[in-house]
Each structure stands twice: as C-alpha cells, then as structure tokens.
Amino acid sequence: MTGRAPSIGADAKALALLGQLMDAADAERAALLTGLRLDSPELHARLLRLLQACESTDDPGFLRQPLADALLSPSGSRWQPLQPDDVLGGYRLISELGRGGMSVVWLAEPADGLVKRQVAIKLPSIALGADTLVERFSRERDVLASLAHAHIARMYDAGMAPTGQPFIVLERVEGCAITQFCDERRLAPEARLRLFLQVLDAVDHAHKHLVVHRDLKPSNIMVDTQGQVKLLDFGVAKLLDAPEAGSAALTQVNGCALTPRYAAPEQLQQGAISTATDVYSLGVVLYELLTGGSPYGSAADSVGQVGHAILTVEPVRCPALGGDLETVLLKALRKAPADRYGSAERFADDLRRCLEHRPITARPPSWRHRMSLFVRRHRGASLTAGLASVLVLGFAILALQQHAQSRQQEARGTAVSGFLSDLVSDAEADETHQAGRDVTGKEMVDAAVSRARAQFADRPQLEGELLAELGRMYFRLGEHDKAVRTLGEALALLEAHAVPEDPALNKTRAHLAGQLIEDGQPARAEELARLALAACASRDRECAKARAYASRSLFTVENGRGHADAALAHARRATVEMETAFGPDDANTVDALEALAVAARNAGRLQEAGRAMDRALASGDQKALHASNRIQMLRTKALLDADLGRFDASRDQLQALLLRTTDPGERAIQLRLLANVFLLLGDAGAAQHAAEQAIALAAPGSARANTLFARQALARALALQGHGAQAQRELEQAAQGLQALGFGAASIEVLRVQRHGGEILLRQGDLAGARVALVSVVGVLEAGPARYPADLGQSLDLLGCVLREAGDASGATALHARARAAYEKNLPPDHPFFSRNALYQSVAGPCRFIP
C-alpha cells in the first residue's frame, strides 16, 4: 500500500541481506537481486538504495538520497518532519543543507536574535535501529564536547526535541572537501602538504583526548572560505575511555557507516582500533591529494575489490613524489598498525621534514642521502665557485653532526609523544585482554604506567615526566585516586632528578595541587602551588603554564576558605599567565577569565567582573568550547547583567538559555536566577512561577543550596502578592536548610535571608520586627570586609523605609544617603538602584517604594 511507513522489521531484514550481497561476487549478487525483485519488490528497492549508499558515500550526491521514508523515535512514535521556521532547542530552522543515510543537516539561527550567527543542526533522519541512532548521536555529542580545536568544527549546543529526537548544534562550515579545494585551485604538492598538516594537527588533538575518528575521508575534511581545515562527523568516533559493547552497531547502522575505500585493514577485520587506524585513513586521503588516485588503483571503485586490496595488496608506488615523501606516505599505509606511524603527530613531523628537506624518521638515512639533503638546504653556498670540494667535505661533517643531534632529540621526543600512540598495544599485550575487543582508556593508561616504570627506570627524569602526563590522563578519565598516586610518584622522581626551575617539575606540582584540593587537602595543595610559583620564574611559555596552573589552584584554595580578596588576586594572576602561555583566545584563557569574573563578583567588584565576563565571551566565540561550558558562561553573564542593573538583558539571556538547556540541575539554577530577575523587574507572578519550577526540579525535600535560594525567591514573590504568612514559612525553611548545610550566621547567604525576612515583616506592618532584622544585617555587613556594598545599600534603604514608616523622616534620609554611598562603591551610575534610592530620599510622607 503506498504511503504506508516501512516497518523496522523490514529494514532489519534489508540490513541482514545487505552484508550477504556486499560479500557476494557480481554474478551471485545479480542473481540474488533478480530473485528479490520478483518476490519482494519493496525489499529489492530498499536494498538497491542501501547498496548505492555504500558504494558512493563519499559522493556529495549521496547526501540527497534518503534511505527511508519514515522517521520513528526509539519508542516507535513518528518523529515529525521538520519545516523552515520551526524552532528546535531555541534555534529557528532556515533550510535543509543536506541529507544522508543516517542524518539530516539544517541551516539555522538562534530564535531569540541575541546572537547573529548561522549554525548547522544535525538530526537523525531514518527509522533503522532508532535506539542505535540515538546512541550514535549521544556519542558524537560526547566526543565533540571533549574537543576544542581550531580545525575541528565546533559544537555549540546539543539537546533533545520534545519528540525525543536528539540534535547537535554545530559550527556551519562554508566550503568544500579538501580534495575538491586543492584540485579547483590547482595547488602545488607543497601547498597540499601544508594544508594537510592542519588535518594532522586536528586529528592529533583528538588522539590526545583519547578520541579516534574512525571515518576520515575527504568529505569529512572540509576547507572553509578562509582556507582553514575543519574536521567533521565524529558520529562513529571511538572514545577510548569506555568499553563499547555496541560499537559494531554504531559503526554499521546502515551496513556501511564507515567508508570501505578509506578503512584500515583492522577495521575490515573487526580488529582493535587505535590511533594508527586514523593514520591509515589519513594516508589514503593524502595519497589521493598528491596523486589524484587511490593507493589501490581501479580496485577502489568496487566495495568488494577494495576490501581485498586493502587486506592483501601493497599500495601502488608513486616515485614521482620523490623518495622521502613516497616513503612517508607508504609508511602510513602499512598493513600492520604497529608498522605505521603510531600517531598523527609523528606522521606530521616527517611531512614537515620533507618540506624542510631534513632527514625523515621513516627509515635510517644513508650518508649520501643526508649529504644531498644538506646541499639542497644550502644550495647557494654549495655552488660557490672555487670552494665546492672543500664545502662538500664540510657539509658532510655538518650533516653527520646534525644527524647525531636529530637522533638524540628524536629519541627523547619519540619516548614522550609515542606514549599516546602506543597505549593500545600496551593494553593488548596483557594476556587478560580479550581478542578483538577494543581496549578502554583506563586499560591503556594502566598499561602505559607499568611500561613507563619498567622501560625508563634508568632515566628517572623522563620517567617522571611521562608519569606526570599519565597522571593528568587519569584525571581526564575521572580516575581521581589514580591521578593523585601517579602525580605523586612523578613528583618524587622529578624533585630528585630535575633542577628546581624545571617546568615539568613545577607543572606537576601545580597539577597535583589541583587534585589535592578535591581530596580535601588545601594546605598541602597551597604549599605545592606556592613552590611552583616561586621556582618557575622563567619567562618562557612552559613556566608560564606552571604559574598559571599554580595560580588557579591557589584561587580555588582561597575561594574555598572565603578569602575573596586573596582569591581575586590569584585569579588575576592566573588570567595573565594563561594568556602568556596559551594566547588570548585559547580555551584555557577563556576559563581563567570566567574564574576571574566569579572571583571579582565574590569580592564585590562587579564592574571588573562584568569586564572579565565580556572578554571571556568574546574570546569564547572564537573557540570551540564545550556546550556545557558555554551555557555556564552565558548564565554567569546573565547573573552579572542582573548585578549591574541590566535586568531586561538578564531576563532575555536566561529565557534563551532555558530553551537550549536540557540538564535538570542547570535548568533549576537558571530558573532560580530568573525568579530573582523577575523580582527586580517587579513581576511577582512570573517570579513565583519560575521559583516553583526551580524547586520542582529538585528531589522532594531537597536541601540543596539552589533549592533553598529558590525558596527565598518564592517567599519574596509571595510577600509581594500579599501572602505574608506563606512567605514567612518558605523563608524559615530556607534559613533552616542553609544552617544545616553549614552556612555561618555572618555569611552573605544567611544575611540575605535575614534581609528578605525584614522586607516581609515591613510589608506586613511589623516595623519593630523589621527594624531588629535589618539593623542586625547592616551591623554585620559594616563590621566585615567591604565586599558586598550593593547588599549593604539595599539593607540601608529598607531600614530607611522602616524609619520613614515609623515617622522618623530625618533618620530615614540619613540612611538613604548612606545607601547611596554604598552603591557608589560598586555599581555603575545608571544602575536602577540609584533611581530608586533618589526616589526614597524625595518622599515626604510614608515610604511606598519598597524593593
């Protein structure tokens, strides 16, 4: 029957037959298809589409070939087709950019219009194995969230549509595939190599974050209009920090999610995946870039033949490239992973050596070969008339010396950078490892730690450096206890064998300090961080990193102690050092700026906090930040906007964030902040609704701080609407909860509860009770550090209203004058609190303008 959605069962049958057809000889395949056409025309048509997709997944036209007519959610309900102007997660859809076998990509823009930036929204597009598709999208979201690099298309956001359909919001890349870019511009081989180095840099970044792409091909390597590479589509990438029982389904959801033409031998044989897998695919791409053809000639045009060639046939030689470049290329394409470059970094290093006419590491260079390279690098001198024979002898000696030096540097560099690429083979060597199962990140780091101890026992400083890096990897994997132990072991080795100013030693101190803070050892953490600051005084970037990490740890220590001014000083230094070490737009600098904004706010320096946050957001727009980090930054920006009197902007920002945020905890924080902003705007009903939503997101009876702060907002909203008794109950519950959580009587959180209580009593006409509460708050704030002038000003204004209501106009005027002086210490001159304060001072009769 036409128009009926195909069943998932029929799709599963098609997928089962697809594997049989792909393995069959041409004649056998034709016979099978003929039989299916007669017996099951619908299944026959579906298989033809699948086969076409598998044989041409690198063809841009494939994106216009939908594999299924129906779109079902994991629960079996239909995912509604999208139309232009639909709003999804706060983004308005503009037009469809492309459609493939498993996903559809839409051009979109933020619906609120606050940010003028077009994005690409990627969604699942087929019903086949919808549960697996959701898992695959979750994988891509998690992978992109762990990566931030100039040559990886950044992820701005991710979420779930009300229908359960997942989506990812990505940077829109306007450009074309790397092969098309090079061919259209007729780039010379050198220019193609330099462009390809951008690809290797991006892949190396992914590998160092334990991510293997697994589907590198020209259509996933775009070049934008500025000539910058952007790596796309991490849908089948492997996160090496978790086991993957379902990885086969994820990589073969339509029978051919990975592209056979670019697949490594171990992928075709269901072997273990490693960084060398990506190196092989990159070798195929580079071969095409440099020669215009496949390493396997015409065999690459057929799925069946290319698989056989990849497993059994040596790549076609390309002597026109020159000996060294051909050697590098063929090393990347070797059948056994252990025989290839172990990492994209080492692959890139040899390509740079080719470009610079220096000896490559892919083979031991002969004396004559090194001599010829030296002459090429110094051609002008080598041709000087009358000195040729003398110079040739001199060049020979220099070449030998350079080679010896390069071998020493190479040995150390290989020992350090090779660890990432050798992690998989380390773990596979363990006899407990199950054959064919992909090793996890934890297994790899465990094995690498054992190898570092055994292999470098005679080089303790190098052993310490390696263990320090592995300790940081444990931290990234969430293995806190192992991170502390490994960093401690590394520190002991480095303190015994490195000079005091050694950057590696002092970075290790700073990293261990960060871990010890989480371990509840702030005193030891402070000691290590201060040692790192004092010892690593050099102006080089590596020492700047050590000082940056140490300052960040000291900020965290002082912030935890409530020493706001000291925390602010360390946050300022951390920002300066991060910018020196990493540059103004690096993600580390952005994080430091955000911490500076928080520290400045905590210290009562709201305008400094606003400037730091604006810088963080401006720099963050240039970087691929984690979606959760960007949301947190925008939330902090909204909070600072409210502090600085930009109430409308704060409200709009929070409402926009709520449209794109799915995490319940984060939504609860945003709703609580929104309730406070509605109170500042005088909208008690909206404030009550937002506060109640924030409380509802918490577990019943929750005493978490955010829930208690939301109860304060609810109490104020109820009081504004005349529900004084209910407001008092909510406020008392909040006060008891804060006390139970350990907030002291002089903490700003408890003082704000008292101020709100005084406000509620004032509204109820209990002037004596309001006066007692507010006098107490003012006394504590004036006696303590002058960190909360805005809170002091609001308390003084409220107390002034109490005195005016009691008939003491002159006393009220004096208090309002003191409130204004407090505001002037911290707030911008256009802040609404100044207008309200002026209104209070001008009132001749009873105070009617209560905050």
N, C-alpha and C positions, 0 to 999 in steps of 0.2 A: 504494500500500500504506500503510495507516495505521500511524503510529508511526515511519515512516522519516524521518530528518532531511533537510530540503530541501537540495539541493545549492547550493554557492556560485554555480555557473554559472547556475542558475535565478534566484537572487537578482539576479545581474548583469543578466540579461535583463529582469527586472522593473524594475530601475532605469533601464535604457535606454528602456523603454516609458513609464516614469513621466514623463520630460521631454516626450515627444510628447503624452501625454494632458493634461498641465498647460497646454500651449500651444494645445490644440485648443478649438474652440467647443463649447458644451454639446451640440449635436446630434451633432457629429462624435465627441465623446468617448463619448456614449451608444452610438453605433453600434459603435465600436471595442470597448467593453466587452462589448456583446452578443456580438460575434464571439468574443472571448476566452472568454467563459463557456461557449460551445459547444465550442470547440476545445481549450481548456486550463483546466479548472476550477480547478486548483491555482494557476496563474499569475494567473487572474482574482481569486481570493480574496486573493492576496498584494498585488496592485495596489490592491484596494479598501482594504486596511489602510494602505498607503502614502499613498493619496490622503486618507484620513481624517486621518492624522497631519499631512500637510502643511497641511490646511485648518483644523486645530484645535490647533496646537502650543502655543498659549497657554492652552488649556483644561486645568485640573488633571487632568481625567479622562484626558487623553492619557497621563499617567504610568502608567496602569493598562492600557495597550494594547500588549503586546509585539508587535514586528514580526516576530519569527522564533521558531521553536520550538527550534532547535538553537543551540548556542553552541560555536563552534570557535576554537581558538587559531591563531596565524599559521602554525603548522606543519601544521595540518589535524587535530590531535587535539582531542577534545572537552574543553571547559572544564567541569569537573564542577559541577553545580548546587550552590549553597550552601544550608546549613540553619542554623537557630538553634543556637547553641552551637559552631559551627565556629570555629576560631581562624585568623585571617588576619593575618600580619605582626605577631603579638603582640597582636591585638585579638579579643575574643570577640564574635561576631555575636549580636544580640538579636532583631531583627525587621526585615523589609523595610519601608523607609519609602516607596519609590516606584519605579516602573519606567517608563522611556521607550523611545523608539525605539533609542537607542544606549547607554544606560547604566541601571544599577540602583543604587539607593542603600540601604544597610543602616544601621540604628542599631547601634552597637557601643560597647564599653568596653574599656579595657586589661585584658588577660587576667591580668596579674600582680597586679592590685588595688592597686598602689602609688599610682596616681593615680585618684581618683574623679571621672571626667569622661566623659560620654557624647559620642560623636563620630558623624559620618556618614562611611561608607566608600562611595566611588563606584567602580564597576567597569564595564567594557564588558559589554553584555548581548546583543549579536547577532553573528551569524556573517558578516554582509555586510562584505566587504573588511576582514577582521580585521587585516591589516597596517596599513591606514589607521587603524583604531580604536586600535591600539597607539600609532601616531604621534600621533594626536589626544590621547590621554591623556598622552603624554610632553610634548606642547605645553602642556597645561593645568598639568601639574606644574611645568614650567619657568617659565611665566607667574606662577603663584602664588608660586613661590619667589623671584621678583623683587619681590613686592609685600608691603608690611606697612602696613596702614591699618585704622583703627577701623571703617570702613564697608565693608570687603571681607572676606568670610568667610575666615577664616584657614585655611591648610593646616598641619596638624600633622606629617604624615608622608606618605611615598609609597614604593611598593615593587613587587615582582613576586612573585606567588604561585608555588609550586613548579611549577604547570602552565604558567607563562608568562603568566598573566593579570595585567595591570597593575592597580594600585589606587591611589587617593588618599584619604588620611585628612583629613577636613575638619571645621571647626567645625560643630557641629549648630546650626542656626538654627531656633528655635521661633517661628513667626509666620505671616504671610500676605503675599500680593503687595501692593505699595504701593497699587494701585487699590482692592483689597478693604479694606485697612486704613483708607483715607480715607473710603470710602463707608459702611462699617459704623459709623464714628464720626461721620459727617456733618460732617467737618472743613470749616471755612470756607476760602475761597481762600487767605487769608494763611497759615493753618496748613499747607495743602498746599504752598505755595511754600517755606516754611521747611523742611519735610521733604524736599522735592525738592533743596534746597541741599546736603543730606547726600549725595545721589546724585551731584551735580556735583562735590562735593569728592572723592569716591572715584574717579570717572572721571578727574578732573584728576590725581590721584596716579598713576593707571595711565598716563596720557598722558606725564607727566613721566618715567616709567620706560620710555618707548618701547613701550607696550602699547596697542593699540586693541582694544576688546572685541568689536565686530562683531555682537553679537546682544543688544543691550539691549532689554528688553521687561519688562512688569510682572512676569511670573513669574520673571524673573531678578533682580528688585529686591525683596527681602523686607524686611519691617519686623518686628522681634522684639517680644517682650512688653514690652520697656522703651521701645518707640517709637524704636529705633535702626535705621537702614537697614543692610542687609547685601547687598552685591553678590555675585551667584553666577554660576557657569557660565562659565568662561573657556575652554571647550573649543574654540571656533573663533576665539579671540583671535589677533591678529597681533602677533608680536614683530618690531618694526621694525629689529632689529639683525642680521637674517639673511635671505637670499633664500629664497623659498618656491616652489620649482618645483611642489610638490604641494599648494598651498593650495586649489585647486579641489576636489580630492577631500576635503580635510579639512572644507571648509565645505559640501559637498553629499553626504556619505557616504550619506545615506538620501534624497537627492533634495531635501531641504528643511531642512538643518541650520539655516540662518538663516530667520527668520520673515518672509515677504514683507510682512506688514502693517506691520512696523517697519523694513523695509530701506530704505536710502538709494538714490537713483537710480543712483549709481555702482556699487552692489553688484549691482543688477539688470542693469546693462550691462557687468559684468565690468571695471569701471574700476579705477583705482588707489585704494587705501584710505588714508585719512588720519584725523587726529583729528576732522576735520569730518564724517566718516561717523558717528561716535558722536554728535556733536552733533545730527545729523538725527534719529536714533532717539530720542534724549532729547527732542527737540521733539515727536515723536509721542506719547511717554509723557506729557509734561506737558500736551499738548492734551487727552488723554483724562482726565487728573486734573482739569483745570479745567472741561471741558465735558461730560464723560461720553460723548463720541463720538469718532469718528475724524476726522482732518482731511479725509478724502475721503468722508465720509458712508456711504451704503449700499454704495459700491463696495468698501469694506474687507471686506465679508462674503464676497467671492469672490476666490480667488487670481488668476484671470485678470484681473478688473476692477481689483483694487487695483494690480497691476503697471502697467497702462495709466495709471491715475490718478496714481501716483507720478511717472511719467515725463512726463506731458503736462498734467495738470490742476492748477490752483492750489488750495491748501487752502481750505476753507470759512472765510469770515471769521467772527469771533466778537466783534462790537462790545460785547457785554455785559461783556466782561472789562475794558473801558476802553482808551483809545487806546495808552498806553505798553506795557501788558502784552501787548496784541494785537500791537503792533509787534515786541516782543522775541520772541514766540512765532513769528511768521511769518518773522522773520529766521532763526531756527534751522531752518526748514522750506524754505528756498530750494533750488531745484533744483541750482544750481551750487555745488560745495563752496566756491569762493572767495568766494561771496556770503554764506555763513553766518558765524556766529561761528567763528573759527579754533580755539578751544579751549573746553573746559568752564569754565575759569577766567573767560573773558570773558563767556560766557553767564551764569555765576553773578553776575558783577559787575553786569550790567544788571538781573537779577532783584532783587538787593539794592537797587539804585537805585529800582526800582519800589516795593518795600516801604517804603523810607525817603522816598518822594516827592521824589527827586532826579532831575535830568535824566539820561536814558539816552544811551548812545553809539550806539544803533542808527540814529539819524537826528539831524541837526543841529536842536536845539530852537529854536523861534521865541521872540522876546522875550516875546510874550504867554503862551506855554506855560510858559517858565521863571518868569514872574511868578506864574502861577496855582499852580505847584508850591510856590513860596516861601510864598505866602499859606496854603496847606494845611499846611505845616510849622509855621507860626507863627500859627495861626488865632486863638488867644486875643489876641495883640497886635493883629492886623489888625482886630479888631472893637471895639477900644477907642473908646468914644463920644467924639465931638468931634475925633478925630485921624485919622480914616480917610483923608482926602485927603492929608494930609502923609505918613502912613505908607506909602500906596501908592507915592508918589514915592520915599520912602526904600527901600522894598522893591525897587523897580525898579533903583535904583542898586546895592544889595547883590546882587541877583540877577545883574546883569551882571558884577560883580566876582567872585562865586562861580563863575560860568560860565567866566570867563577863567582862574581858578586851576585849575578842574577840567580845562580843556582842556590846560593845561601839564602837570599831573600825568598826565593820560591819555596825552599824547604820549610821556612817558618810560615809563610803565607798558606802553603798547602796544609800544613798541620792545623792551622786555625780555621780557615774558611772551608776546608774539606770536611770538617766535622758535620756540618749540616747535611751535606750530600751523602755522607757515609752512615747516617743514623739508621736508615732502613736495613742495610746489610749487617750492621751491628746486631740488630734485634733478630734478624733471620738466622744468624749464626747460632743462636740459642737453640738447643735441641728441643726445648719445650715449645718452640714456635710451630704452630700448625701450618703445614704446607698449603700454599695458595691463599692463606688469609692475610689481608692487609694488616701490617703492624700498626699499632697506635703510637701517638706521640709520646705517651708515658713510657711505653716499652723502649722506644728509640732513645729517649734521654737516659733512662736507667742503664741501657747497654753502653751508651756513649760515656757515661760517668765511669763505668767499670773499665772501659778501654783507656780513658784518659789516665786513670790511676796506674794501669799496667804499662801502657806504652810510653808514658812520659815521666816515669819515676826518676829517670836520670836527668831530666830537665825540669826541675820543680817550679821554676818561674812560669814556664809555658804551661805546665800542668795547672798551676793556679789560675792563669788567665782563662784556660779552657773551662775549668770548673766554675769560674765566675759566670761565664756566658751560659753554661748549662743550668746554673742556679737560677738565672733570670728566665730561662725557658721553663723551668719548673713553675716559676711564678705565673707565667702566661698561661700555663696549663691548669692553674688552680691548685697546685701541689705545694701548699704553704710550708708544711713541715719539712719536706724535702728541699725546698728552696732555701730555708734557713740553714739546714745542715750543710748543704753543698756550698752556699756562700760563705759559711763559717770556715769550712775546710779550705776553700780558696783563699780566704783572708789570711789564715795562718801561714799558708805557703808563701803568699806574696809579702807578708810582713817579714818573713825570714829571709827572703831571697831578692826582693826588689828594693830599689832605692826609695827613700821616703817620699820623694816627689813624683813617683811613677804614677801616671794617670790610671792605669789598670788597677793598681792597688787602691787608689782613692775612690775610683768609681765603685769598686767592690765594697768599700766601707759605706759609701752612701746608699748603695742598693740594699745591703744588709740592714742598715739603719731603717730603711722603709719597711722591711719585713718585721723587724723587731717592734716597731710601733704597733703593728697588727697583733703582735704576740704579747702585748701588754708590758713591754719593757722600754718605756720612754726614756729613762735615764741612760741606759746603755746606748740607745739609738742616738740620743743627743751627743754623747761622748764620741761615737764614731763619726757623726756628721761634722762635728767641730774639728776633729782631727783631719778630715778630708779637706775642709775649707782652709785650714792653716797650712797643710803640707803641699797642696797642689796650687801653687801661686803663679805658675807659668801662664802666659797669655795665649798659649795655643788652644785649639778647639777642644782637644781631648780633656785638658784640665778644666776648661770652661764647663764641659759636660759634668765632670765630677763635682764642681762647685754648684752647678745648677741642681743636680740631684740631691746634694747635701742640704742646700738651702730649702729645697722643697720638703725634705724630711724635718728640718727644724721648724718650718712653718706649721707642719702638721702637729709636731710636739707642742708648740706654744699655743696653737689654736685649741688643742685638746685641754690644755691647762686653763683656758680662759684668758690668757695673756694677749689681748687683742693687739696692743701696740707692738709688742715683740713679734707676733705672728705677721703683722703687716710689714715690718722691716725685712723679715726673711722672704716674704712673698715678693717684695720689690726686688730684692737681690736675685731671687730665682728667675724672675722675668728677664732681668738684664743678662744674666748668664745664659739662659736658654736662647735668647736672641743672638748672643755672641756665638754660641755653639752650633745652633741649627738654622739661624736665619729668622727674619721677622714673620714669615708666613708658614713656618713649619708647625705641624700639629702639636709638638711639644711646647712651642712658644704660645700657641693658642690656649692650651691647657693652663699654662702658667699665668696668662692674662686673666683667664676666668677665675683662677685661685686668687689673684690679686684683687679682682673685683669683690669677691666674697670677703677677703681679709679687710679691705678698705671699708666695706659696709659694716662689718663687725666692729671696726674701730670707730665708727661714726663718721667716716669721711665719705659721704655719699657722692659728692661730685667727682672725687678721684675714682670711686667705684664705677660710676657711670662712664667715665672716660676709658677705663680699662676694659669694661664690657663692650663698649663700642669698637675698640681696637680688636678685641677677640673676635667679634662677629665679622668685622671687615676682613681680617686675616682668614677666618674660618671659611668665608665664601670662596677663597682661593684654594682651599684644601678639601680633600675627600675625607671629611670627618665621619665617625660612626654616627648613625642616625640617632642613637640614644644620647650621644654627646651633644649633637646639635639641638635636640629638644631641650636638654638640660640648660644649654647656653641661652636659648630663647626664653626659657622660663625664668632664668636669673635676670635676663634683660627686662622682662615684664615686671619682676619684683622691684628692680631698680627704678623703672619708669614710675611705679607707684610711689616709691620713696621720694622721688624728685618732683612729684606733683603732676606727672603726665598720666592722669587717671584714665582718660579715654584711650590713649595708646596702650596702656597696660591691659585694659579690658579687651581691646581688639586682639592683642597678641595672645592672651590666654584663651580666648574663644577660638582663635585659629589653631592653636596648639591642641585643644581638645578634639578638634576634627581629625587630627592626624595621629593621635596617641591612643594606643590600644592597651598598654600595660596598666592594670588597675591601680597599682601603687602610685605611679606617676600621675595618673588621672586624678587620684584623690588629692595629691599635692596641688595640682593646677586648680581644681575646684575650690579648695580651701583658700588659695590666693585670690581667686576670682570673687569669692564671697567677700573678702576684705576690700577689694576694689569697689564692688557694688556698694558697700557701706560708705566708702569715701565719696562715692557719687550720689549718696542719699537714696539709693534704690533698695529699701529694706526687703521687699518681697523677693527680688532677684537674689539678694544676699542669702535669704533664708533657704531658697531652693538650692542654691549652689552648695551651701554648707551641709544641708541634709543629704545631698548626693555624695559629698565627700565622706560623710560619716557612714553612709550606706555601703560604700565600697570596702569598708573595714569589716573584719570579723565581728560578730556580735560580742559586745562587752569589751571591745578592744581598748587598750590603754596606751596605744602608740601615740607618740608626741603629735603627729599630724592630726590624728583624730581629736585629740584634746584641744589643739589650736582651732580646729573646725568647730568644736563645741563653743569656744569663745565667740567666734563669729556668729554662730547661731544665736547665742544669748543676746548679743548686741542687736541683731536683726529683730528678734522677738521684742526686745525692750522698745525699739523704735516704733513698733506696731502696737504698743500698749500692753503687751503680755509680760508684765514685770515679774510675776511670781514664777512663771515658767522659765523666764530668762535667768532668774536667780538660781534655780535648780541646775540648769545647764552649766552655769558658771561655777557653782560649787563642785559639781562633778569634775569639771576641768581642773580646778585647783587641787582637788584631792589626787587626781591622776598624776599631775605634774610633781606633787610632793612624793608620790610613790615611785616615780621614775628617778628621783634623786635631785630634782631642781631645787637649789637653795632659795631661802627667803629673799636674798638680795639679787637673785638672777633676774635678768630683764624679762624672761618669760613669766615668772611669778609676779613681778611688778606690773606687767601689762594686765594680768588677770585682776589685780587689785584696782588698777586704774579703770578698767571696764566695770568693775563692781561699783566703784564710786560714781561712775556715769549713770549706771542703772538706778542707784539709790537717789541720785539727783533727779532723775526723771520721775521717780515715784514720790518725790517731795520730802524724802528723808534727808534734810540738809545736814543734820548733826552726823548721821552715819556716813554720808558722802564726804563731809569735811574730814572726819577721822581717817578714812581710807586714803584720801588724796594727799593730806598732809604727810602721812607716812610714806607714800610713794615719792613725793617731792624731796623729803628729807634724805631718803636712801640715795636717790639719783644725784642730789647736790653734794652728798658726802663722798660718793665714789668717784672713779675716773670719769672724766667728761667725755664719755663715748656715745652717749645717747641724747644729744641735745634736742632732737625732734620729739622724743618721748617726754623729756622734761618740759618742753614747751607746751605739749598737749595737756600734760598734767596740771601745769600752772594755769592754762586757760580754763580748764574745767574747775579748778579751785576758785578762780576768779568769778566764774559763773555762780558758784555756791555762795560766795560773799555778796555778790550783787543781789541774788535772790533773798539773802538774809538782810538786805538793806545797807550793806557796807560798800557804797559806791567807790569811795576813795581807795579802800583796801583792794577792791576788785581791779581798779585801774592800775594800781601798782603791780599786781600780779600779772596782768596782761602785758605790761611793759617788760617785766622780767621774761615772760614767754617769748616776746618778740626778740629780745636779746639772745635767747637760746636758739631760736630759729636762724638768726643771722650767722651763727657759728657754722652752720651746716647746709642750709637749704639755699637753692637758687632764688634770686629776688622775685621771680614770677611764680613762686610756689603758692598754691591756693591757701595754705595755712596763714600767709601774711595777710591776705584779703580778709579772711575770717577773723584774724586777730584784730585788724583795724576796725572791723565791724563791732566786735565786742567792746573795744575802747570807746566807740562813739555812742554806745547805747546809754540813754539817760535813765531808763527805767529798768525793770527786771530783765535779766539775760534770757533771750529767746533763741539764741543761736548756739545750741549745744552740738558739739561734734558727734 
